[in-house]
Amino acid sequence: MTNQNSAIEHQIRPEQLQEELGIKKDAYYAYLKQLGIKASKDSNGKAYLEPEQANCVRQLRQHVLAGGKIEEFEVSHFEPSALVKSDAGELEAAEPLPAAADPTQGLDLENIYREASEIAAQRLTAGEQLVLAMASQMNYEDLHPEARGKVDQVRAATAPKFNAQTLAADLLSQCRQRQQVSAA
């Protein structure tokens, strides 16, 4: 005969499992529905799952986290119970459950990591990308007054410091002198 307290230790409350898996009530009940699990109730009327049922919910959650859909989860993974009642009414251990399948099996983890890194990099650089895109569309009139001042300073520093009329007159004079020297 089992102790009432030891039976309670094997009960997993919905709130516990939801917190463990990071899911809300609606997802929890959707998982139970997909698996065909009906939560049991204790003597106080509080719902609970057996450990095997909770493990099946965990497997379904891993399937969903790996990118699978709830509807695509194979319910055949669910083993009804590892405990069976004998004729005397006592609980006995049945055959051990097979090891849970690795949810990452068959996935290209390196590719998933690279894709996640690309998305994170885009998210981390979104501000800079927006600034560059905006800057590529701006002209002088769109600039902030401080930026206009900097542009004006650079233009002034790089502008030629000569008078075109004076320079043209000097060049023409030199050409005329060369022509006179070569004619003489």
Backbone as CSV, one residue per row, in Angstrom:
resi,resn,N_x,N_y,N_z,CA_x,CA_y,CA_z,C_x,C_y,C_z
1,MET,0.846,-1.178,0.000,0.000,0.000,0.000,0.884,1.232,0.000
2,THR,0.521,2.233,-0.740,1.361,3.422,-0.845,0.913,4.480,0.135
3,ASN,1.851,5.286,0.532,1.612,6.410,1.422,0.949,7.521,0.617
4,GLN,-0.049,8.206,1.208,-0.768,9.250,0.483,0.181,10.364,0.059
5,ASN,1.164,10.703,0.894,2.118,11.758,0.562,2.996,11.364,-0.615
6,SER,3.379,10.098,-0.710,4.237,9.695,-1.817,3.479,9.748,-3.136
7,ALA,2.170,9.524,-3.087,1.382,9.611,-4.317,1.319,11.051,-4.796
8,ILE,1.259,11.984,-3.863,1.191,13.399,-4.218,2.495,13.851,-4.862
9,GLU,3.620,13.294,-4.426,4.915,13.681,-4.981,4.992,13.388,-6.476
10,HIS,4.238,12.410,-6.945,4.293,12.036,-8.355,3.282,12.796,-9.200
11,GLN,2.523,13.666,-8.558,1.534,14.445,-9.293,2.165,15.753,-9.758
12,ILE,1.919,16.089,-10.993,2.469,17.330,-11.544,1.299,18.254,-11.845
13,ARG,1.299,19.389,-11.184,0.217,20.358,-11.330,0.359,21.126,-12.642
14,PRO,-0.766,21.511,-13.247,-0.717,22.263,-14.509,0.145,23.521,-14.414
15,GLU,0.012,24.247,-13.311,0.773,25.491,-13.161,2.278,25.222,-13.159
16,GLN,2.680,24.119,-12.487,4.101,23.748,-12.448,4.633,23.510,-13.857
17,LEU,3.902,22.717,-14.604,4.343,22.341,-15.946,4.326,23.544,-16.884
18,GLN,3.316,24.388,-16.759,3.250,25.592,-17.591,4.454,26.485,-17.320
19,GLU,4.786,26.655,-16.049,5.936,27.495,-15.696,7.233,26.868,-16.197
20,GLU,7.370,25.565,-16.004,8.573,24.855,-16.450,8.786,24.996,-17.956
21,LEU,7.700,24.890,-18.716,7.794,24.916,-20.175,7.688,26.320,-20.751
22,GLY,7.344,27.290,-19.906,7.220,28.666,-20.382,6.028,28.853,-21.304
23,ILE,4.922,28.197,-20.963,3.722,28.303,-21.798,2.559,28.822,-20.966
24,LYS,1.546,29.300,-21.651,0.340,29.791,-20.980,-0.726,28.704,-21.015
25,LYS,-1.846,28.987,-20.329,-2.914,27.991,-20.213,-3.423,27.498,-21.562
26,ASP,-3.613,28.422,-22.501,-4.187,28.014,-23.784,-3.286,27.020,-24.508
27,ALA,-1.971,27.251,-24.470,-1.036,26.312,-25.103,-1.041,24.981,-24.351
28,TYR,-1.083,25.042,-23.018,-1.097,23.837,-22.193,-2.285,22.950,-22.565
29,TYR,-3.468,23.563,-22.639,-4.660,22.774,-22.953,-4.676,22.310,-24.409
30,ALA,-4.075,23.083,-25.294,-3.953,22.644,-26.690,-3.050,21.411,-26.768
31,TYR,-1.979,21.399,-25.967,-1.083,20.244,-25.928,-1.828,19.014,-25.404
32,LEU,-2.570,19.197,-24.299,-3.313,18.069,-23.734,-4.308,17.518,-24.753
33,LYS,-4.989,18.415,-25.443,-5.978,17.989,-26.438,-5.308,17.189,-27.549
34,GLN,-4.168,17.672,-28.057,-3.451,16.976,-29.125,-3.009,15.589,-28.676
35,LEU,-2.594,15.493,-27.423,-2.087,14.221,-26.910,-3.205,13.296,-26.433
36,GLY,-4.417,13.825,-26.326,-5.524,13.012,-25.835,-5.417,12.738,-24.350
37,ILE,-4.805,13.648,-23.631,-4.613,13.482,-22.189,-5.728,14.207,-21.457
38,LYS,-6.303,13.532,-20.481,-7.278,14.167,-19.605,-6.644,14.180,-18.223
39,ALA,-6.488,15.388,-17.681,-5.867,15.518,-16.366,-6.733,14.836,-15.316
40,SER,-6.080,14.207,-14.352,-6.789,13.586,-13.236,-7.021,14.643,-12.168
41,LYS,-7.882,14.317,-11.206,-8.136,15.248,-10.103,-7.867,14.527,-8.801
42,ASP,-7.269,15.269,-7.865,-6.997,14.681,-6.562,-8.241,14.774,-5.681
43,SER,-8.097,14.372,-4.417,-9.245,14.364,-3.507,-9.789,15.765,-3.242
44,ASN,-8.978,16.780,-3.484,-9.425,18.168,-3.311,-10.000,18.744,-4.601
45,GLY,-10.049,17.955,-5.651,-10.587,18.417,-6.923,-9.586,19.193,-7.763
46,LYS,-8.307,19.172,-7.363,-7.281,19.893,-8.129,-6.717,18.985,-9.214
47,ALA,-6.538,19.564,-10.399,-6.046,18.799,-11.548,-4.555,18.504,-11.404
48,TYR,-4.151,17.364,-11.957,-2.737,16.999,-11.987,-2.496,16.027,-13.126
49,LEU,-1.226,15.896,-13.490,-0.812,14.923,-14.496,0.119,13.921,-13.843
50,GLU,0.121,12.734,-14.376,1.098,11.732,-13.969,2.429,12.094,-14.630
51,PRO,3.551,11.644,-14.072,4.857,11.977,-14.663,4.971,11.592,-16.137
52,GLU,4.405,10.445,-16.528,4.491,10.024,-17.926,3.733,10.991,-18.832
53,GLN,2.583,11.454,-18.356,1.798,12.412,-19.132,2.565,13.728,-19.268
54,ALA,3.166,14.164,-18.163,3.946,15.410,-18.184,5.136,15.274,-19.130
55,ASN,5.764,14.097,-19.140,6.894,13.883,-20.053,6.447,13.975,-21.504
56,CYS,5.261,13.475,-21.784,4.743,13.555,-23.146,4.486,15.010,-23.532
57,VAL,3.952,15.796,-22.603,3.734,17.224,-22.864,5.087,17.901,-23.108
58,ARG,6.106,17.516,-22.332,7.454,18.082,-22.524,7.989,17.748,-23.922
59,GLN,7.775,16.501,-24.350,8.236,16.101,-25.685,7.535,16.911,-26.769
60,LEU,6.246,17.127,-26.601,5.502,17.929,-27.574,6.031,19.358,-27.580
61,ARG,6.332,19.896,-26.408,6.874,21.262,-26.329,8.220,21.332,-27.050
62,GLN,9.079,20.323,-26.860,10.374,20.303,-27.549,10.166,20.250,-29.059
63,HIS,9.189,19.488,-29.491,8.861,19.391,-30.921,8.468,20.763,-31.462
64,VAL,7.643,21.483,-30.711,7.190,22.812,-31.138,8.361,23.786,-31.142
65,LEU,9.208,23.736,-30.118,10.370,24.631,-30.058,11.349,24.364,-31.193
66,ALA,11.390,23.136,-31.661,12.284,22.781,-32.767,11.690,23.177,-34.115
67,GLY,10.526,23.828,-34.083,9.934,24.315,-35.324,8.780,23.476,-35.838
68,GLY,8.433,22.421,-35.109,7.328,21.581,-35.549,5.982,22.169,-35.154
69,LYS,4.946,21.657,-35.754,3.589,22.101,-35.431,2.962,21.094,-34.480
70,ILE,2.071,21.602,-33.638,1.400,20.738,-32.667,0.715,19.575,-33.382
71,GLU,0.043,19.886,-34.481,-0.727,18.873,-35.197,0.164,17.798,-35.820
72,GLU,1.439,18.122,-36.052,2.349,17.174,-36.699,3.013,16.226,-35.701
73,PHE,2.841,16.490,-34.409,3.484,15.658,-33.398,2.856,14.274,-33.411
74,GLU,3.711,13.274,-33.436,3.222,11.902,-33.469,2.816,11.478,-32.070
75,VAL,1.541,11.234,-31.908,1.011,10.855,-30.608,1.548,9.491,-30.198
76,SER,2.123,8.755,-31.126,2.660,7.434,-30.805,3.817,7.519,-29.822
77,HIS,4.377,8.723,-29.642,5.445,8.876,-28.655,4.923,8.689,-27.235
78,PHE,3.628,8.837,-27.045,3.036,8.820,-25.717,2.872,7.390,-25.228
79,GLU,3.458,7.113,-24.110,3.288,5.817,-23.463,2.267,6.018,-22.341
80,PRO,1.164,5.316,-22.353,0.088,5.584,-21.413,0.526,5.653,-19.954
81,SER,1.272,4.693,-19.492,1.700,4.743,-18.098,2.773,3.699,-17.867
82,ALA,3.717,4.067,-17.033,4.759,3.110,-16.695,4.351,2.317,-15.459
83,LEU,3.225,2.683,-14.881,2.734,1.963,-13.712,1.430,1.262,-14.074
84,VAL,1.296,0.051,-13.635,0.061,-0.683,-13.869,-0.424,-1.247,-12.544
85,LYS,-1.725,-1.418,-12.435,-2.267,-2.000,-11.209,-2.266,-3.518,-11.349
86,SER,-1.830,-4.144,-10.304,-1.882,-5.605,-10.307,-3.281,-6.028,-9.865
87,ASP,-3.526,-7.312,-9.868,-4.840,-7.801,-9.454,-5.142,-7.423,-8.015
88,ALA,-4.103,-7.268,-7.211,-4.301,-6.938,-5.804,-4.567,-5.449,-5.610
89,GLY,-4.483,-4.665,-6.671,-4.754,-3.236,-6.556,-3.515,-2.417,-6.247
90,GLU,-2.361,-3.052,-6.094,-1.123,-2.321,-5.810,-0.496,-1.863,-7.121
91,LEU,0.257,-0.802,-7.053,0.938,-0.310,-8.246,2.254,-1.046,-8.427
92,GLU,2.507,-1.494,-9.619,3.763,-2.152,-9.936,4.374,-1.462,-11.138
93,ALA,5.686,-1.532,-11.241,6.370,-0.914,-12.378,6.204,-1.786,-13.607
94,ALA,5.853,-1.178,-14.704,5.783,-1.884,-15.983,7.146,-1.769,-16.645
95,GLU,7.230,-2.190,-17.891,8.496,-2.078,-18.611,8.922,-0.620,-18.650
96,PRO,10.215,-0.355,-18.552,10.664,1.038,-18.570,10.340,1.703,-19.907
97,LEU,10.106,2.996,-19.838,9.824,3.766,-21.048,11.070,3.837,-21.918
98,PRO,10.903,3.806,-23.221,12.074,3.969,-24.087,12.623,5.387,-23.928
99,ALA,13.911,5.528,-24.182,14.537,6.846,-24.059,13.872,7.813,-25.029
100,ALA,13.677,9.020,-24.560,13.041,10.044,-25.401,13.941,10.344,-26.595
101,ALA,13.318,10.528,-27.733,14.076,10.849,-28.942,14.664,12.248,-28.812
102,ASP,15.861,12.416,-29.321,16.519,13.718,-29.296,15.769,14.652,-30.239
103,PRO,15.215,15.753,-29.713,14.430,16.642,-30.580,15.279,17.339,-31.639
104,THR,16.586,17.350,-31.452,17.463,18.006,-32.428,17.950,17.044,-33.499
105,GLN,17.582,15.770,-33.362,18.028,14.775,-34.329,17.459,15.106,-35.703
106,GLY,18.319,15.086,-36.691,17.896,15.357,-38.055,17.878,16.837,-38.408
107,LEU,18.180,17.693,-37.453,18.216,19.132,-37.727,19.644,19.560,-38.021
108,ASP,19.803,20.481,-38.925,21.118,21.041,-39.229,21.358,22.182,-38.246
109,LEU,21.932,21.853,-37.096,22.111,22.843,-36.030,23.002,23.994,-36.463
110,GLU,24.017,23.713,-37.257,24.907,24.782,-37.724,24.134,25.770,-38.590
111,ASN,23.291,25.252,-39.464,22.484,26.117,-40.327,21.483,26.931,-39.506
112,ILE,20.854,26.305,-38.538,19.915,27.018,-37.664,20.647,28.114,-36.907
113,TYR,21.845,27.793,-36.411,22.646,28.785,-35.686,22.996,29.966,-36.592
114,ARG,23.402,29.673,-37.828,23.752,30.750,-38.764,22.547,31.624,-39.080
115,GLU,21.399,31.001,-39.328,20.190,31.773,-39.636,19.793,32.646,-38.453
116,ALA,19.860,32.088,-37.258,19.530,32.866,-36.060,20.514,34.016,-35.889
117,SER,21.782,33.768,-36.178,22.795,34.821,-36.082,22.522,35.935,-37.076
118,GLU,22.121,35.573,-38.292,21.804,36.585,-39.310,20.638,37.460,-38.865
119,ILE,19.614,36.826,-38.333,18.448,37.586,-37.872,18.842,38.501,-36.722
120,ALA,19.632,37.977,-35.790,20.073,38.797,-34.661,20.949,39.948,-35.134
121,ALA,21.827,39.689,-36.098,22.695,40.751,-36.621,21.866,41.843,-37.290
122,GLN,20.848,41.453,-38.033,19.976,42.454,-38.662,19.245,43.269,-37.609
123,ARG,18.796,42.579,-36.561,18.089,43.279,-35.490,19.034,44.236,-34.770
124,LEU,20.261,43.794,-34.524,21.225,44.621,-33.802,21.710,45.808,-34.616
125,THR,21.683,45.694,-35.939,22.183,46.782,-36.784,21.065,47.535,-37.494
126,ALA,19.834,47.289,-37.112,18.695,47.927,-37.788,18.792,49.445,-37.728
127,GLY,19.200,49.990,-36.593,19.321,51.441,-36.461,20.336,52.012,-37.428
128,GLU,21.497,51.369,-37.505,22.542,51.836,-38.412,22.101,51.713,-39.867
129,GLN,21.401,50.629,-40.188,20.915,50.443,-41.555,19.921,51.537,-41.928
130,LEU,19.070,51.908,-40.989,18.100,52.971,-41.240,18.810,54.302,-41.451
131,VAL,19.818,54.583,-40.622,20.572,55.833,-40.754,21.243,55.903,-42.122
132,LEU,21.889,54.813,-42.553,22.561,54.801,-43.854,21.564,54.970,-45.002
133,ALA,20.426,54.311,-44.908,19.416,54.430,-45.961,18.882,55.861,-46.032
134,MET,18.659,56.461,-44.878,18.160,57.838,-44.855,19.219,58.795,-45.388
135,ALA,20.475,58.599,-44.984,21.567,59.474,-45.428,21.749,59.402,-46.941
136,SER,21.548,58.221,-47.517,21.743,58.082,-48.962,20.685,58.845,-49.764
137,GLN,19.595,59.222,-49.132,18.524,59.932,-49.827,18.533,61.440,-49.555
138,MET,19.446,61.915,-48.716,19.458,63.331,-48.333,20.315,64.160,-49.284
139,ASN,19.942,65.450,-49.425,20.781,66.401,-50.156,21.145,67.538,-49.194
140,TYR,21.818,68.548,-49.699,22.319,69.631,-48.852,21.193,70.300,-48.062
141,GLU,20.060,70.510,-48.693,18.943,71.196,-48.038,18.353,70.372,-46.892
142,ASP,18.501,69.038,-46.939,17.951,68.168,-45.897,18.829,68.104,-44.654
143,LEU,20.068,68.592,-44.757,21.028,68.453,-43.660,20.640,69.283,-42.444
144,HIS,21.032,68.786,-41.294,20.900,69.518,-40.037,21.826,70.734,-40.127
145,PRO,21.485,71.861,-39.509,22.324,73.068,-39.604,23.794,72.837,-39.233
146,GLU,24.062,72.008,-38.226,25.458,71.730,-37.853,26.180,71.003,-38.983
147,ALA,25.494,70.043,-39.605,26.098,69.297,-40.709,26.322,70.214,-41.912
148,ARG,25.404,71.140,-42.152,25.591,72.106,-43.245,26.841,72.940,-43.000
149,GLY,27.039,73.357,-41.760,28.229,74.143,-41.420,29.507,73.380,-41.724
150,LYS,29.529,72.087,-41.399,30.711,71.266,-41.678,30.949,71.151,-43.180
151,VAL,29.865,70.948,-43.932,29.988,70.854,-45.392,30.539,72.159,-45.941
152,ASP,30.024,73.275,-45.456,30.493,74.583,-45.925,31.980,74.772,-45.626
153,GLN,32.421,74.342,-44.437,33.842,74.470,-44.070,34.722,73.643,-45.003
154,VAL,34.320,72.418,-45.272,35.109,71.545,-46.147,35.145,72.117,-47.556
155,ARG,34.025,72.592,-48.035,33.992,73.173,-49.378,34.894,74.406,-49.457
156,ALA,34.868,75.227,-48.434,35.697,76.434,-48.432,37.178,76.072,-48.396
157,ALA,37.517,75.026,-47.618,38.923,74.635,-47.497,39.451,74.015,-48.786
158,THR,38.589,73.361,-49.531,39.043,72.689,-50.749,38.801,73.508,-52.007
159,ALA,38.135,74.632,-51.878,37.876,75.484,-53.050,39.181,76.141,-53.495
160,PRO,39.362,76.291,-54.794,40.593,76.930,-55.281,40.660,78.382,-54.794
161,LYS,41.864,78.794,-54.428,42.052,80.134,-53.890,42.673,81.021,-54.972
162,PHE,42.012,81.123,-56.074,42.516,81.952,-57.173,41.343,82.615,-57.879
163,ASN,41.716,83.633,-58.605,40.737,84.345,-59.414,40.923,83.855,-60.840
164,ALA,39.891,83.333,-61.415,39.983,82.763,-62.756,40.388,83.816,-63.789
165,GLN,39.897,85.030,-63.676,40.222,86.090,-64.636,41.709,86.414,-64.607
166,THR,42.252,86.537,-63.409,43.675,86.857,-63.275,44.520,85.718,-63.816
167,LEU,44.184,84.515,-63.482,44.938,83.350,-63.946,44.873,83.245,-65.473
168,ALA,43.727,83.480,-66.060,43.584,83.418,-67.518,44.441,84.483,-68.191
169,ALA,44.463,85.665,-67.627,45.278,86.756,-68.199,46.753,86.407,-68.128
170,ASP,47.214,85.830,-67.013,48.623,85.441,-66.862,48.997,84.360,-67.872
171,LEU,48.155,83.350,-68.037,48.440,82.269,-68.980,48.495,82.790,-70.425
172,LEU,47.589,83.656,-70.777,47.568,84.230,-72.116,48.820,85.062,-72.371
173,SER,49.240,85.775,-71.367,50.462,86.594,-71.485,51.674,85.702,-71.721
174,GLN,51.774,84.585,-70.990,52.901,83.666,-71.156,52.889,83.053,-72.558
175,CYS,51.733,82.691,-73.045,51.633,82.119,-74.393,52.095,83.135,-75.451
176,ARG,51.725,84.387,-75.300,52.104,85.423,-76.255,53.616,85.629,-76.251
177,GLN,54.207,85.577,-75.052,55.665,85.761,-74.959,56.387,84.614,-75.658
178,ARG,55.912,83.399,-75.515,56.546,82.248,-76.160,56.434,82.376,-77.683
179,GLN,55.312,82.845,-78.145,55.132,83.004,-79.589,56.093,84.071,-80.146
180,GLN,56.319,85.126,-79.388,57.233,86.187,-79.833,58.662,85.679,-79.859
181,VAL,59.040,84.882,-78.855,60.403,84.357,-78.790,60.610,83.376,-79.939
182,SER,59.681,82.553,-80.238,59.861,81.593,-81.314,59.768,82.270,-82.687
183,ALA,59.102,83.381,-82.831,59.023,84.079,-84.109,60.307,84.870,-84.349
184,ALA,60.982,85.279,-83.350,62.178,86.103,-83.511,63.381,85.303,-83.785
